[in-house]
Amino acid sequence: AYEAGLDLTLLKEYLHVEYTFYHKTSKDLIVNANLPASSGYTRQIVNVGKVRNVGHNVLAQVYVLKGIKGVDWSFRVQFAKNNSKVLKANTDEDEIVLGGLTTVSLVAKEGYPFGTFKANDFERDPDGNLIVGANGAPVASTTQKYFGSYQPKYTLGFGSAFSWKGLTFDIQFDIKQGGQFYSGTKNATDFNGTSLSSLVNNREPYIIPGSVVQNTDGTFSENTTPITNLYSFVGSVPESQDLIDASYIKLREASIGYTFAKKYFKNTPISAITLSVLGSNLKFWLPKQNVYADPESNSFGQAGNAQGIEFSSTPTARSVGFDLKIKFEKIEWKT
């Protein structure tokens, strides 16, 4: 591994910038490798694989006002981007299953980002059009394909801090752009017919746009057969249709407080009292296709390689609380 960084403070400390570039190659990773059941075991912990991560981290803070009539007002930005690539998976195979479910899995596949999804998809013609059967419903593929990974294109955080005569205010937003996650909530609600996806065309028969049928000679022609059993179709689509954009914008934290100075506590050992109201996960904005779950939810926990798998997770809790701090003066004892 190697990295290079830059740390700059300019304009009488009104502007501070930190930048880091890193290039890291890791080998002999600890993974659970699949074994044939005939061996008497299904998994074995082994040291295999080789992964390269190249990325950038940027932190910047700029003051709009600093010590002007008691006012401090600053903005901050944090940016991170990581490009991951599996250089070697195993000595025997070009991929290792990292985890997941029976029908969709996360793999370390050579030439792909670490944590790539592998699942079934629809059959398509060479132009990418859906192939439908005699009932007008798309035909599911019998072989699995590779899709995007849980790795985001980038993450971004930005916020602002303001203080004036004892009054303080702070706010923080977090952004994640790109990456995917598997939504078991979407899969389950599609199956039982309670999802918005099951309301396509108001559940009336329709011809799937851009679909084709395969002729006996191997050619393809435009589909003219409407799909009628919509419930059966939506509830049995390939698992690739449950992979959702994991992007989000979140109002992660906000707080407002006031510090009562010493003048309010004369003849007492108290030098200051600060009372604050704090909120976490107050609001979030998701892509239009995601009406199912928080992209940060992970049914396998936040530790380990199996990330980006959500299955009927409890929604993220919004919390609001109060904070009270009492500062006492230093007491000197004389003898």
C-alpha positions as CSV (number, residue, x, y, z in Angstrom):
1,A,0.0,0.0,0.0
2,Y,1.1,3.6,-0.5
3,E,-0.7,6.9,-0.2
4,A,0.0,10.6,-0.6
5,G,-1.7,13.5,1.1
6,L,-1.9,17.2,1.2
7,D,-2.9,19.5,4.1
8,L,-3.5,23.2,3.5
9,T,-4.6,26.0,5.6
10,L,-5.1,29.3,3.8
11,L,-6.5,32.8,4.1
12,K,-5.8,33.3,7.8
13,E,-7.3,29.9,8.6
14,Y,-10.6,30.7,6.8
15,L,-10.0,27.7,4.5
16,H,-8.7,24.3,5.4
17,V,-8.3,21.4,2.9
18,E,-7.1,17.8,3.4
19,Y,-6.7,15.4,0.5
20,T,-5.5,11.8,0.5
21,F,-4.9,9.4,-2.4
22,Y,-4.3,5.7,-1.6
23,H,-3.5,2.6,-3.6
24,K,-3.8,-0.6,-1.7
25,T,-3.5,-4.3,-2.7
26,S,-4.6,-7.0,-0.3
27,K,-3.9,-10.7,-0.6
28,D,-4.6,-13.9,1.3
29,L,-8.0,-12.6,2.4
30,I,-10.0,-14.5,5.0
31,V,-13.1,-15.8,3.3
32,N,-15.7,-18.7,3.6
33,A,-15.2,-20.7,0.4
34,N,-17.9,-23.0,-0.8
35,L,-17.1,-26.8,-0.8
36,P,-19.0,-29.6,-2.6
37,A,-21.5,-31.2,-0.2
38,S,-20.0,-34.6,-1.1
39,S,-16.9,-33.7,1.0
40,G,-19.1,-33.7,4.1
41,Y,-18.8,-29.9,4.5
42,T,-20.3,-26.9,2.7
43,R,-17.9,-24.1,3.7
44,Q,-14.2,-23.8,4.6
45,I,-12.4,-20.7,6.0
46,V,-9.4,-20.1,3.7
47,N,-6.8,-17.4,3.0
48,V,-7.2,-16.7,-0.7
49,G,-7.8,-13.9,-3.1
50,K,-6.2,-10.6,-4.1
51,V,-8.1,-7.3,-4.2
52,R,-7.0,-3.8,-5.2
53,N,-8.5,-0.6,-3.9
54,V,-7.7,2.8,-5.3
55,G,-9.4,5.9,-3.8
56,H,-9.5,9.6,-2.9
57,N,-10.6,11.3,0.3
58,V,-11.2,15.0,0.6
59,L,-12.1,17.1,3.6
60,A,-12.7,20.9,3.3
61,Q,-13.8,23.5,5.8
62,V,-14.4,27.1,5.0
63,Y,-15.5,30.0,7.3
64,V,-17.9,32.6,6.0
65,L,-17.7,34.6,9.2
66,K,-15.1,34.0,11.9
67,G,-15.0,36.0,15.1
68,I,-16.9,38.9,13.6
69,K,-19.1,40.5,16.3
70,G,-19.2,37.2,18.1
71,V,-20.3,35.3,15.0
72,D,-18.7,32.1,13.7
73,W,-20.2,30.4,10.6
74,S,-18.6,27.6,8.7
75,F,-19.3,25.0,6.1
76,R,-17.7,21.6,5.7
77,V,-17.5,18.9,3.0
78,Q,-16.3,15.3,3.1
79,F,-15.9,13.4,-0.2
80,A,-14.7,9.8,-0.6
81,K,-14.4,7.6,-3.7
82,N,-13.1,4.1,-3.9
83,N,-12.5,1.8,-6.9
84,S,-12.4,-1.8,-6.0
85,K,-11.3,-4.7,-8.3
86,V,-10.8,-8.4,-7.6
87,L,-7.5,-9.4,-9.1
88,K,-7.6,-13.0,-8.0
89,A,-10.4,-15.0,-6.3
90,N,-9.2,-18.5,-5.7
91,T,-6.7,-21.1,-6.9
92,D,-9.4,-23.3,-8.5
93,E,-12.1,-20.8,-9.5
94,D,-12.3,-17.2,-10.7
95,E,-15.0,-16.3,-8.1
96,I,-15.8,-16.9,-4.4
97,V,-19.3,-16.6,-2.9
98,L,-19.1,-14.1,-0.1
99,G,-22.6,-14.6,1.2
100,G,-26.2,-13.8,0.4
101,L,-29.4,-15.8,-0.1
102,T,-30.2,-19.0,-2.0
103,T,-31.3,-17.1,-5.1
104,V,-29.0,-14.1,-5.0
105,S,-25.5,-14.0,-3.9
106,L,-22.5,-11.6,-3.4
107,V,-19.3,-12.8,-5.1
108,A,-15.7,-11.8,-5.4
109,K,-15.4,-12.2,-9.2
110,E,-12.1,-11.6,-11.0
111,G,-12.2,-8.4,-12.9
112,Y,-15.3,-7.1,-11.1
113,P,-15.7,-4.9,-7.9
114,F,-15.6,-6.7,-4.6
115,G,-19.1,-7.6,-3.6
116,T,-20.8,-8.0,-7.0
117,F,-24.3,-9.4,-7.1
118,K,-25.1,-12.6,-9.0
119,A,-28.7,-13.5,-9.7
120,N,-31.1,-14.8,-12.4
121,D,-32.4,-12.3,-15.0
122,F,-34.9,-12.3,-17.8
123,E,-34.0,-13.8,-21.2
124,R,-33.2,-11.1,-23.7
125,D,-32.5,-11.0,-27.5
126,P,-29.2,-9.6,-28.8
127,D,-30.7,-6.1,-28.7
128,G,-31.6,-6.3,-25.1
129,N,-35.4,-6.8,-25.6
130,L,-37.4,-9.0,-23.2
131,I,-38.3,-12.4,-24.6
132,V,-41.8,-13.5,-23.7
133,G,-43.5,-16.9,-23.8
134,A,-46.9,-17.9,-25.3
135,N,-48.7,-16.3,-22.3
136,G,-47.1,-12.9,-23.0
137,A,-45.0,-13.1,-19.8
138,P,-41.2,-12.6,-19.9
139,V,-39.1,-15.8,-19.7
140,A,-36.7,-16.2,-16.8
141,S,-33.2,-17.2,-17.5
142,T,-31.9,-20.5,-16.2
143,T,-28.4,-19.2,-15.7
144,Q,-27.2,-16.5,-13.3
145,K,-25.6,-13.2,-14.4
146,Y,-23.5,-10.6,-12.8
147,F,-24.9,-7.2,-11.8
148,G,-23.7,-4.1,-10.0
149,S,-22.0,-4.3,-6.6
150,Y,-22.8,-2.8,-3.2
151,Q,-19.9,-0.4,-3.7
152,P,-21.0,3.2,-4.2
153,K,-19.6,5.5,-6.8
154,Y,-18.9,8.0,-4.1
155,T,-20.0,9.2,-0.7
156,L,-20.4,12.8,0.2
157,G,-21.1,14.6,3.5
158,F,-21.7,18.3,4.0
159,G,-22.8,20.4,6.9
160,S,-22.7,23.8,8.5
161,A,-22.0,25.1,12.0
162,F,-23.1,28.5,13.4
163,S,-22.5,30.1,16.8
164,W,-23.4,33.5,18.2
165,K,-23.4,34.7,21.8
166,G,-23.9,31.3,23.3
167,L,-26.3,30.1,20.6
168,T,-25.1,27.2,18.5
169,F,-26.5,25.4,15.5
170,D,-25.2,22.4,13.6
171,I,-26.6,20.4,10.7
172,Q,-25.1,17.4,8.7
173,F,-26.3,15.8,5.5
174,D,-24.9,12.5,4.1
175,I,-25.1,11.4,0.4
176,K,-24.4,8.0,-1.1
177,Q,-24.4,7.8,-4.9
178,G,-24.6,4.5,-6.7
179,G,-24.3,0.9,-5.6
180,Q,-27.1,-1.6,-5.3
181,F,-28.8,-3.6,-2.6
182,Y,-31.1,-6.6,-2.6
183,S,-34.5,-5.8,-1.1
184,G,-36.2,-8.9,0.4
185,T,-39.1,-6.5,1.3
186,K,-39.7,-5.9,-2.4
187,N,-39.5,-9.6,-3.1
188,A,-42.0,-10.5,-0.3
189,T,-44.5,-7.7,-1.1
190,D,-44.4,-8.5,-4.8
191,F,-45.1,-12.1,-4.0
192,N,-48.1,-11.4,-1.7
193,G,-49.4,-8.6,-4.0
194,T,-49.1,-5.6,-1.7
195,S,-46.3,-3.8,-3.4
196,L,-46.7,-0.8,-5.8
197,S,-45.0,-3.0,-8.4
198,S,-48.0,-5.3,-8.4
199,L,-50.2,-2.4,-9.5
200,V,-48.6,-2.1,-13.0
201,N,-51.3,-1.1,-15.5
202,N,-53.9,-1.2,-12.7
203,R,-53.5,-5.0,-12.9
204,E,-55.2,-5.0,-16.3
205,P,-53.9,-7.1,-19.2
206,Y,-51.3,-5.3,-21.4
207,I,-48.5,-6.0,-23.8
208,I,-45.1,-5.6,-22.3
209,P,-43.4,-2.7,-24.1
210,G,-40.4,-3.6,-26.2
211,S,-41.0,-7.4,-25.8
212,V,-40.3,-10.0,-28.5
213,V,-41.1,-13.6,-29.2
214,Q,-38.6,-16.1,-30.5
215,N,-39.5,-17.8,-33.7
216,T,-38.7,-21.4,-34.6
217,D,-35.9,-20.4,-36.8
218,G,-34.1,-18.5,-34.0
219,T,-35.1,-15.0,-35.1
220,F,-37.2,-12.6,-33.1
221,S,-40.4,-10.7,-33.9
222,E,-42.5,-8.1,-32.0
223,N,-44.7,-9.5,-29.3
224,T,-48.5,-9.0,-29.7
225,T,-49.8,-11.2,-26.8
226,P,-50.9,-9.4,-23.7
227,I,-49.9,-10.7,-20.3
228,T,-53.0,-11.6,-18.2
229,N,-51.9,-13.3,-15.0
230,L,-50.2,-10.2,-13.6
231,Y,-50.2,-11.4,-10.0
232,S,-48.4,-14.6,-10.9
233,F,-45.9,-12.8,-13.0
234,V,-45.0,-10.1,-10.5
235,G,-44.7,-12.6,-7.7
236,S,-42.3,-14.8,-9.6
237,V,-39.9,-12.5,-11.4
238,P,-36.1,-13.2,-11.3
239,E,-34.2,-12.0,-8.3
240,S,-32.4,-9.4,-10.4
241,Q,-35.6,-7.4,-10.3
242,D,-35.2,-7.0,-6.5
243,L,-31.8,-5.3,-6.9
244,I,-32.4,-1.6,-6.2
245,D,-30.4,1.6,-6.5
246,A,-28.8,2.1,-3.0
247,S,-28.4,5.9,-3.4
248,Y,-29.7,8.2,-0.7
249,I,-29.6,11.7,0.8
250,K,-30.0,11.8,4.5
251,L,-30.4,14.6,7.0
252,R,-28.2,12.7,9.4
253,E,-28.0,15.1,12.4
254,A,-29.2,18.5,13.5
255,S,-28.7,20.2,16.8
256,I,-29.4,23.6,18.4
257,G,-28.2,24.7,21.8
258,Y,-27.6,27.6,24.1
259,T,-24.9,28.1,26.7
260,F,-25.8,30.2,29.8
261,A,-22.6,32.0,30.8
262,K,-21.2,32.6,34.3
263,K,-23.1,35.8,34.7
264,Y,-26.3,33.8,35.3
265,F,-24.8,31.8,38.1
266,K,-23.2,34.4,40.4
267,N,-22.1,33.1,43.8
268,T,-22.3,29.5,42.7
269,P,-19.6,27.0,41.6
270,I,-21.2,26.7,38.2
271,S,-19.4,28.4,35.4
272,A,-21.8,27.5,32.5
273,I,-24.8,25.4,31.5
274,T,-25.4,24.2,28.0
275,L,-28.9,23.0,27.0
276,S,-29.2,21.4,23.5
277,V,-31.8,19.6,21.4
278,L,-30.4,16.9,19.0
279,G,-32.0,14.9,16.3
280,S,-30.7,11.9,14.2
281,N,-32.0,10.4,11.0
282,L,-34.6,13.2,10.7
283,K,-35.3,12.9,7.0
284,F,-34.1,11.0,3.9
285,W,-34.7,11.1,0.2
286,L,-34.4,8.0,-2.0
287,P,-34.6,7.2,-5.7
288,K,-38.1,6.8,-7.1
289,Q,-37.7,3.1,-7.6
290,N,-37.0,2.6,-3.9
291,V,-40.2,2.6,-1.9
292,Y,-39.2,-0.5,0.1
293,A,-36.4,-0.1,2.5
294,D,-33.5,2.0,3.9
295,P,-30.5,1.2,1.7
296,E,-28.3,1.2,4.8
297,S,-30.2,-1.8,6.2
298,N,-28.3,-5.0,6.2
299,S,-29.8,-8.3,7.5
300,F,-26.4,-9.8,8.0
301,G,-25.1,-7.0,10.2
302,Q,-22.7,-4.2,9.4
303,A,-19.6,-6.3,9.8
304,G,-18.4,-8.9,7.3
305,N,-18.3,-9.3,3.6
306,A,-22.0,-9.9,3.0
307,Q,-23.3,-6.3,2.7
308,G,-26.2,-4.9,0.7
309,I,-28.8,-7.7,1.6
310,E,-32.0,-6.5,3.2
311,F,-34.8,-8.8,4.2
312,S,-37.9,-7.4,5.9
313,S,-35.7,-5.1,8.0
314,T,-37.1,-2.8,10.6
315,P,-37.2,0.8,9.3
316,T,-34.5,3.1,10.6
317,A,-35.6,5.0,13.7
318,R,-35.8,8.8,13.9
319,S,-34.6,10.0,17.3
320,V,-34.8,13.3,19.1
321,G,-33.2,14.0,22.4
322,F,-32.0,16.6,24.9
323,D,-28.5,17.2,26.2
324,L,-27.6,19.0,29.4
325,K,-24.1,19.9,30.3
326,I,-23.0,21.6,33.5
327,K,-19.5,23.0,33.8
328,F,-18.1,23.7,37.3
329,E,-15.4,26.1,38.2
330,K,-12.1,24.8,39.4
331,I,-12.1,24.8,43.2
332,E,-8.8,25.5,44.9
333,W,-8.4,24.3,48.5
334,K,-6.2,26.4,50.9
335,T,-4.6,25.0,54.0
